[in-house]
């Protein structure tokens, strides 16, 4: 079987990859067990992306609060 690479570095790419895996499964190009493992990896990547984004936004908010707060109470 040819090597396949899935790009999982953004939510859009994860969605495209999940669609690709679903189509491969429907067309009997991929076993259900393998598809399940790949979709699990997609979910892990998507959760990680969301966590990173939330952390970045929280850091931005903390910075804004520090700028607006006199005497560095935070």
C-alpha positions, 0 to 999 in steps of 0.5 A, a space after each residue: 500500500 502506498 504511504 499516505 500523509 495526513 496534515 493535522 496542523 489546523 482544524 480545517 486540515 483535520 476536518 479534511 483528513 477526517 473526510 478523507 478517512 471516512 471516504 476511504 472507509 466507505 470505499 473499502 480502501 481502509 479497515 474500520 480498525 485503522 480508520 478508528 485509530 486515525 480518527 482518534 489521532 485526528 481528535 487528539 490533534 484537534 483537542 491540542 490545537 484548541 488547547 493551544 489557541 485557548 492558552 494563546 488567547 488567555 495569555 493575551 487577556 492576561 497581558 491586557 489586564 496587566 496593562 489596564 491594572 494600576 500597581 500590578 495587582 495581578 
